[in-house]
């Protein structure tokens, strides 16, 4: 993907996107659902949409998931 | 106190909360000696997570060595304070450790965002529109397409965005300033900057679709 298609992907917004505040508030709950393979995106579609679009929240989620999985190892 | 007891020093916890979480909350809200031991254990855990998180991000950061250690200590210390201020609000909707990890991950992000301005790689508001095609992977050889894309987006930015939306778009997309770092610079929050950028993206897409550059389907989801 490059050029116009990459721009298109970047500019597209998802109306389900809950924004950073709500995603950050529930990130620990969402991370445990993902770690447990418990259909997190179905339970929280707005958070899933947000994490796909927001780099910083996506980065925090990756870090939290790594911590949860590391603790479980 | 048995795991699953509904209250720990006045804090109501779910009856099915795991034993480890109950132990954590009890140790952090109990008598002074117990609390001191709990705080030491919590700090040790937060420091371990801060270090591993900074190592995980290190390939994208311009921070190494003692500076990285210093950020880890700062993040762990500030997360400890935040957790102790909010331990009474722990709802038990996750394990205590997952809830606590979240605080230190957020602190790492905040420290990294502030650290960006110690030695920023580009001046803010450089507004170099020639960079735009590179941001979206357009190869230098496709010169006509690069010019068309930059020109169309610049026109949409000039015509559609408010001054604040334009400032945020230019900083993030053209100058490559990380969103958290921009929030620090503008005295704002991640949430507010994201919302500004979200609205800007929606307006730009609508304008580019109206001008025939992008298709007008607006509900495609991944």
HADDOCK unambig.tbl for C-alpha pairs under 7 A between the chains (distance, minus, plus):
assign (segid A and resid 2 and name CA) (segid B and resid 136 and name CA) 5.72 0.50 0.50
assign (segid A and resid 2 and name CA) (segid B and resid 137 and name CA) 4.78 0.50 0.50
assign (segid A and resid 2 and name CA) (segid B and resid 138 and name CA) 5.74 0.50 0.50
assign (segid A and resid 3 and name CA) (segid B and resid 133 and name CA) 6.72 0.50 0.50
assign (segid A and resid 3 and name CA) (segid B and resid 136 and name CA) 5.19 0.50 0.50
assign (segid A and resid 3 and name CA) (segid B and resid 137 and name CA) 5.68 0.50 0.50
assign (segid A and resid 3 and name CA) (segid B and resid 138 and name CA) 4.79 0.50 0.50
assign (segid A and resid 6 and name CA) (segid B and resid 136 and name CA) 5.53 0.50 0.50
assign (segid A and resid 7 and name CA) (segid B and resid 136 and name CA) 6.03 0.50 0.50
assign (segid A and resid 8 and name CA) (segid B and resid 214 and name CA) 6.82 0.50 0.50
assign (segid A and resid 11 and name CA) (segid B and resid 201 and name CA) 4.68 0.50 0.50
assign (segid A and resid 11 and name CA) (segid B and resid 202 and name CA) 6.40 0.50 0.50
assign (segid A and resid 11 and name CA) (segid B and resid 205 and name CA) 5.68 0.50 0.50
assign (segid A and resid 12 and name CA) (segid B and resid 201 and name CA) 6.86 0.50 0.50
assign (segid A and resid 12 and name CA) (segid B and resid 202 and name CA) 6.67 0.50 0.50
assign (segid A and resid 12 and name CA) (segid B and resid 205 and name CA) 6.85 0.50 0.50
assign (segid A and resid 13 and name CA) (segid B and resid 198 and name CA) 6.90 0.50 0.50
assign (segid A and resid 13 and name CA) (segid B and resid 202 and name CA) 6.21 0.50 0.50
assign (segid A and resid 14 and name CA) (segid B and resid 221 and name CA) 6.95 0.50 0.50
assign (segid A and resid 19 and name CA) (segid B and resid 191 and name CA) 6.53 0.50 0.50
assign (segid A and resid 20 and name CA) (segid B and resid 190 and name CA) 6.88 0.50 0.50
assign (segid A and resid 20 and name CA) (segid B and resid 191 and name CA) 4.82 0.50 0.50
assign (segid A and resid 21 and name CA) (segid B and resid 191 and name CA) 5.82 0.50 0.50
assign (segid A and resid 28 and name CA) (segid B and resid 94 and name CA) 6.53 0.50 0.50
assign (segid A and resid 28 and name CA) (segid B and resid 98 and name CA) 5.78 0.50 0.50
assign (segid A and resid 28 and name CA) (segid B and resid 99 and name CA) 5.50 0.50 0.50
assign (segid A and resid 28 and name CA) (segid B and resid 102 and name CA) 6.33 0.50 0.50
assign (segid A and resid 29 and name CA) (segid B and resid 93 and name CA) 6.42 0.50 0.50
assign (segid A and resid 29 and name CA) (segid B and resid 94 and name CA) 5.56 0.50 0.50
assign (segid A and resid 32 and name CA) (segid B and resid 94 and name CA) 6.99 0.50 0.50
assign (segid A and resid 60 and name CA) (segid B and resid 105 and name CA) 6.17 0.50 0.50
assign (segid A and resid 60 and name CA) (segid B and resid 106 and name CA) 6.78 0.50 0.50
assign (segid A and resid 63 and name CA) (segid B and resid 53 and name CA) 6.02 0.50 0.50
assign (segid A and resid 63 and name CA) (segid B and resid 105 and name CA) 6.72 0.50 0.50
assign (segid A and resid 64 and name CA) (segid B and resid 101 and name CA) 6.55 0.50 0.50
assign (segid A and resid 64 and name CA) (segid B and resid 102 and name CA) 6.23 0.50 0.50
assign (segid A and resid 64 and name CA) (segid B and resid 105 and name CA) 6.66 0.50 0.50
assign (segid A and resid 67 and name CA) (segid B and resid 49 and name CA) 6.69 0.50 0.50
assign (segid A and resid 68 and name CA) (segid B and resid 98 and name CA) 6.34 0.50 0.50
